[in-house]
């Protein structure tokens, strides 16, 4: 694999993303919401910096859980499938590039684009908080940014997996939106129902929740912002008791797993299937 | 005033004031401080100069000890460092450090063991307990800075402990890294203006009646203030923020009677206010008024047995759960009046400052969480918000309200005089955020910049241009190629070779396997058998092989949104060829004037030329064309055809699929005929046509009067002829297209016109 080809393909993908109206829609929503939250969080008694920050960071967790997977999955889903549908993917592969270079180049380009979105959102929000004095959790804020990027890359990987299987962009996006709904809404509602009906124990609920990367991100974000998971009740305490000081590493590992596993699967499928 | 003889003998400065008390000046090089203390008389003053003095010090008479330049009393890690045992001692201006580490011995920085002692303006560090008062009624602990030992929380001591000491004033101290500030069994205390952080219980009251606690900052402790088993505590204008940890209360109220919690700020704690069995006595009540309870996980957390509390004029702002009942249940006999609720959705149409409808706390998910705490795991989940929203829209599933405030405020009431910590002025977040912003925006510009879009083309390309294979070994070798799509065998045991400079046509009907063979050569499909290009295995060296091949597909897969120049630049980069070569290829295809045009605006012919320009970028020895002219009109087709002829003349090796015999005949040296995946013939075009009996369809137009005669004559001559309107269709071998015309001319039947209707399609 040549890094030069990765760079060329990543740049092209970045450029394509910047021409994509969905990308700008997501970017706009994310930036407006996150920046707006910073402003809103600092009003009222927000002059006590800690207050504005805590509220803003908590709301950012909500926004990230909602928007970032949608952005990652749909953009990832479009990446291969739409090019396959137009025939450009097959044509690209007739040139001296490997399937793995195409896949990773596209991934890096889109990852860069999403990173830019998150960077602008978190950057503006952080700047707003910093200039107004709400910086009591600097490391927490930076960690939140980092984990949002991990979640974005994880959802992007899943989008690529969908894309490697789909022949049409519209099919891929449909599947991606369904999976997003599952990640963000349906699985949580399922957990809620299951815990009430089956009377799940805290640890059982915890392990089920850990299968959902959005929940993993949420736990990790709360852990870095709050210094623990007490706020999540018995299941949060169970996580702290079960994993102890290894909890952040396990949560980070799970997020990394969600990046590598779907991307690896996408790579195998794409290698086998190619541009067709 | 005069110098005393003993002082002169000891070498220290001593002044006796007219009133009889002595002022001793103590320096580090002189006799031990303890010896001077022993020698001094009650009421004397010791001025201790800067320097280090060994502890422990024990003061058993009412002396005034004044440090000048912060002299250090060093405990050397053993026991308590200073013990003040006589009433009326003043201990000011020292640094006390290095107590022992034994919790059971309660090793302290300063032990205050008598009444009316003043300890002020001292700095204590590396001490297990800080200032420990036992039966020290009326003492004052003021303006001290105390930092505990860097130990795990359970191994730390209390930085201030007031034990059986009434009427003590604890004022304006700064405490860090301790366990608790313990105030037990002591009445009429005043605790004010202190800053306590990083401990377990910022303030811990037990059995202390009639205390005033005000204007303290209690931050980042496990609990800001835990008040227990006390009466008539007046707790006001305190600032409690970020108290999180095991308990995580801003304030914990347990078994308090007649407590007044007024005008405090509870911000960003796990629980703003925790109430357990307060009040405990039937005649008493607790009043919580004018407080701001904001951004906590729980604003107020009450046990279900809590009664007789008044919540009035408080501001409940954006707590995750404004009021929670630990374990669920209903609140009884608690009055909620004129509070501000940030989640209140009513209006104040009459402008009196209060909402027109009562505030009712009845969030669906909160109700679930109170009954099933395990569900707190789903906090911050969008599903939870959706559920609350849905429950609000369907009142049938709304839970009973936890509380009702009949007259909610519509504006916050922020108390004045609360000692908020100074804002952080650390610019790190701003700098890092600006950096992140800059990098992110930089990425977007990188993607939009024309120059940066596809990297720069190397000035000295590593690719060896114009390196045609000159050997006579086959450029293309295909051995026993098989390709299967599911149950369909698309290519069956096809083998052939192509020598450098040869031009090969792949011929066959739709589905014969022509395109599949091309795609196998490009390595786009996994296949069985072997394919070598210039000696390289396609399977093992796909990239190197593709570098040697230029491909023009039937359905052009160019990027519509790119310009012509961007297209060649992008692929030139992938093929590692120079900008000059890219421009050369554009010029060769007559596209230099269209370089700024976007691909989707180009005509079909121009797109085909662009695809050919891209194919030629790396000057590959082998060119593959899949139905190159099928989508072109006649004029463009001919023009493109000429280009292919030129390439052939330049010595390029061509493999192309076509169904036009005219192209095959002119361009191909050999025709490989495929039928249902089998290679059925490999011969020069005319030979192949004859062998396979291919026929070309001629449309002849005799004069209408001669039509029947011409038809009969051709039929008689053995031609395959059919009448169609005013024309005759005649199928002949491609090499014999003149034969029917000549036959009619020879028979004296003139032909007015003719057309080649179809080439090579009928056999």
HADDOCK unambig.tbl for C-alpha pairs under 7 A between the chains (distance, minus, plus):
assign (segid A and resid 5 and name CA) (segid B and resid 574 and name CA) 6.32 0.50 0.50
assign (segid A and resid 8 and name CA) (segid B and resid 454 and name CA) 5.04 0.50 0.50
assign (segid A and resid 8 and name CA) (segid B and resid 455 and name CA) 5.83 0.50 0.50
assign (segid A and resid 11 and name CA) (segid B and resid 447 and name CA) 6.14 0.50 0.50
assign (segid A and resid 11 and name CA) (segid B and resid 453 and name CA) 5.69 0.50 0.50
assign (segid A and resid 11 and name CA) (segid B and resid 454 and name CA) 5.84 0.50 0.50
assign (segid A and resid 12 and name CA) (segid B and resid 453 and name CA) 6.03 0.50 0.50
assign (segid A and resid 12 and name CA) (segid B and resid 454 and name CA) 6.00 0.50 0.50
assign (segid A and resid 14 and name CA) (segid B and resid 447 and name CA) 5.33 0.50 0.50
assign (segid A and resid 15 and name CA) (segid B and resid 447 and name CA) 4.29 0.50 0.50
assign (segid A and resid 15 and name CA) (segid B and resid 448 and name CA) 5.91 0.50 0.50
assign (segid A and resid 15 and name CA) (segid B and resid 453 and name CA) 6.73 0.50 0.50
assign (segid A and resid 18 and name CA) (segid B and resid 447 and name CA) 6.95 0.50 0.50
assign (segid A and resid 48 and name CA) (segid B and resid 420 and name CA) 6.92 0.50 0.50
assign (segid A and resid 49 and name CA) (segid B and resid 423 and name CA) 6.31 0.50 0.50
assign (segid A and resid 51 and name CA) (segid B and resid 267 and name CA) 6.14 0.50 0.50
assign (segid A and resid 51 and name CA) (segid B and resid 268 and name CA) 6.02 0.50 0.50
assign (segid A and resid 51 and name CA) (segid B and resid 295 and name CA) 6.35 0.50 0.50
assign (segid A and resid 54 and name CA) (segid B and resid 268 and name CA) 6.55 0.50 0.50
assign (segid A and resid 54 and name CA) (segid B and resid 295 and name CA) 6.96 0.50 0.50
assign (segid A and resid 55 and name CA) (segid B and resid 295 and name CA) 6.05 0.50 0.50
assign (segid A and resid 62 and name CA) (segid B and resid 380 and name CA) 5.79 0.50 0.50
assign (segid A and resid 62 and name CA) (segid B and resid 381 and name CA) 6.85 0.50 0.50
assign (segid A and resid 62 and name CA) (segid B and resid 382 and name CA) 6.88 0.50 0.50
assign (segid A and resid 66 and name CA) (segid B and resid 382 and name CA) 6.66 0.50 0.50
assign (segid A and resid 86 and name CA) (segid B and resid 557 and name CA) 6.83 0.50 0.50
assign (segid A and resid 87 and name CA) (segid B and resid 557 and name CA) 4.89 0.50 0.50
assign (segid A and resid 88 and name CA) (segid B and resid 557 and name CA) 4.06 0.50 0.50
assign (segid A and resid 88 and name CA) (segid B and resid 558 and name CA) 5.90 0.50 0.50
assign (segid A and resid 88 and name CA) (segid B and resid 559 and name CA) 6.56 0.50 0.50
assign (segid A and resid 91 and name CA) (segid B and resid 557 and name CA) 5.22 0.50 0.50
assign (segid A and resid 94 and name CA) (segid B and resid 522 and name CA) 6.12 0.50 0.50
assign (segid A and resid 94 and name CA) (segid B and resid 546 and name CA) 6.41 0.50 0.50
assign (segid A and resid 94 and name CA) (segid B and resid 551 and name CA) 6.95 0.50 0.50
assign (segid A and resid 95 and name CA) (segid B and resid 546 and name CA) 5.51 0.50 0.50
assign (segid A and resid 95 and name CA) (segid B and resid 547 and name CA) 6.73 0.50 0.50
assign (segid A and resid 96 and name CA) (segid B and resid 543 and name CA) 4.38 0.50 0.50
assign (segid A and resid 96 and name CA) (segid B and resid 544 and name CA) 6.62 0.50 0.50
assign (segid A and resid 96 and name CA) (segid B and resid 546 and name CA) 4.88 0.50 0.50
assign (segid A and resid 96 and name CA) (segid B and resid 547 and name CA) 5.26 0.50 0.50
assign (segid A and resid 96 and name CA) (segid B and resid 574 and name CA) 6.72 0.50 0.50
assign (segid A and resid 96 and name CA) (segid B and resid 575 and name CA) 6.39 0.50 0.50
assign (segid A and resid 97 and name CA) (segid B and resid 543 and name CA) 5.74 0.50 0.50
assign (segid A and resid 98 and name CA) (segid B and resid 543 and name CA) 6.57 0.50 0.50
assign (segid A and resid 116 and name CA) (segid B and resid 440 and name CA) 4.09 0.50 0.50
assign (segid A and resid 116 and name CA) (segid B and resid 441 and name CA) 6.60 0.50 0.50
assign (segid A and resid 116 and name CA) (segid B and resid 443 and name CA) 6.33 0.50 0.50
assign (segid A and resid 116 and name CA) (segid B and resid 444 and name CA) 6.94 0.50 0.50
assign (segid A and resid 119 and name CA) (segid B and resid 436 and name CA) 5.59 0.50 0.50
assign (segid A and resid 119 and name CA) (segid B and resid 437 and name CA) 5.67 0.50 0.50
assign (segid A and resid 119 and name CA) (segid B and resid 440 and name CA) 5.33 0.50 0.50
assign (segid A and resid 120 and name CA) (segid B and resid 437 and name CA) 4.93 0.50 0.50
assign (segid A and resid 120 and name CA) (segid B and resid 440 and name CA) 5.88 0.50 0.50
assign (segid A and resid 120 and name CA) (segid B and resid 441 and name CA) 6.96 0.50 0.50
assign (segid A and resid 123 and name CA) (segid B and resid 433 and name CA) 4.26 0.50 0.50
assign (segid A and resid 123 and name CA) (segid B and resid 434 and name CA) 6.07 0.50 0.50
assign (segid A and resid 123 and name CA) (segid B and resid 436 and name CA) 5.49 0.50 0.50
assign (segid A and resid 123 and name CA) (segid B and resid 437 and name CA) 4.72 0.50 0.50
assign (segid A and resid 124 and name CA) (segid B and resid 433 and name CA) 6.81 0.50 0.50
assign (segid A and resid 124 and name CA) (segid B and resid 437 and name CA) 6.71 0.50 0.50
assign (segid A and resid 126 and name CA) (segid B and resid 429 and name CA) 6.38 0.50 0.50
assign (segid A and resid 126 and name CA) (segid B and resid 430 and name CA) 6.40 0.50 0.50
assign (segid A and resid 126 and name CA) (segid B and resid 433 and name CA) 5.29 0.50 0.50
assign (segid A and resid 127 and name CA) (segid B and resid 429 and name CA) 6.85 0.50 0.50
assign (segid A and resid 127 and name CA) (segid B and resid 430 and name CA) 4.67 0.50 0.50
assign (segid A and resid 127 and name CA) (segid B and resid 433 and name CA) 5.29 0.50 0.50
assign (segid A and resid 127 and name CA) (segid B and resid 434 and name CA) 6.32 0.50 0.50
assign (segid A and resid 130 and name CA) (segid B and resid 427 and name CA) 6.65 0.50 0.50
assign (segid A and resid 130 and name CA) (segid B and resid 429 and name CA) 5.34 0.50 0.50
assign (segid A and resid 130 and name CA) (segid B and resid 430 and name CA) 4.67 0.50 0.50
assign (segid A and resid 131 and name CA) (segid B and resid 430 and name CA) 6.27 0.50 0.50
assign (segid A and resid 133 and name CA) (segid B and resid 423 and name CA) 5.54 0.50 0.50
assign (segid A and resid 133 and name CA) (segid B and resid 424 and name CA) 5.41 0.50 0.50
assign (segid A and resid 133 and name CA) (segid B and resid 425 and name CA) 6.27 0.50 0.50
assign (segid A and resid 135 and name CA) (segid B and resid 424 and name CA) 6.50 0.50 0.50
assign (segid A and resid 135 and name CA) (segid B and resid 429 and name CA) 6.62 0.50 0.50
assign (segid A and resid 138 and name CA) (segid B and resid 429 and name CA) 6.22 0.50 0.50
assign (segid A and resid 184 and name CA) (segid B and resid 382 and name CA) 6.56 0.50 0.50
assign (segid A and resid 184 and name CA) (segid B and resid 383 and name CA) 6.78 0.50 0.50
assign (segid A and resid 185 and name CA) (segid B and resid 382 and name CA) 6.51 0.50 0.50
assign (segid A and resid 185 and name CA) (segid B and resid 383 and name CA) 4.69 0.50 0.50
assign (segid A and resid 188 and name CA) (segid B and resid 378 and name CA) 6.94 0.50 0.50
assign (segid A and resid 188 and name CA) (segid B and resid 383 and name CA) 6.24 0.50 0.50
assign (segid A and resid 189 and name CA) (segid B and resid 383 and name CA) 6.43 0.50 0.50
assign (segid A and resid 192 and name CA) (segid B and resid 375 and name CA) 6.82 0.50 0.50
assign (segid A and resid 202 and name CA) (segid B and resid 374 and name CA) 5.84 0.50 0.50
assign (segid A and resid 231 and name CA) (segid B and resid 297 and name CA) 6.69 0.50 0.50
assign (segid A and resid 232 and name CA) (segid B and resid 376 and name CA) 4.72 0.50 0.50
assign (segid A and resid 232 and name CA) (segid B and resid 377 and name CA) 4.42 0.50 0.50
assign (segid A and resid 232 and name CA) (segid B and resid 379 and name CA) 6.69 0.50 0.50
assign (segid A and resid 233 and name CA) (segid B and resid 373 and name CA) 5.97 0.50 0.50
assign (segid A and resid 233 and name CA) (segid B and resid 374 and name CA) 5.97 0.50 0.50
assign (segid A and resid 233 and name CA) (segid B and resid 376 and name CA) 5.18 0.50 0.50
assign (segid A and resid 233 and name CA) (segid B and resid 377 and name CA) 6.27 0.50 0.50
assign (segid A and resid 234 and name CA) (segid B and resid 373 and name CA) 6.63 0.50 0.50
assign (segid A and resid 234 and name CA) (segid B and resid 374 and name CA) 5.35 0.50 0.50
assign (segid A and resid 235 and name CA) (segid B and resid 374 and name CA) 5.83 0.50 0.50
assign (segid A and resid 235 and name CA) (segid B and resid 377 and name CA) 5.95 0.50 0.50
assign (segid A and resid 236 and name CA) (segid B and resid 377 and name CA) 6.38 0.50 0.50
assign (segid A and resid 274 and name CA) (segid B and resid 524 and name CA) 6.58 0.50 0.50
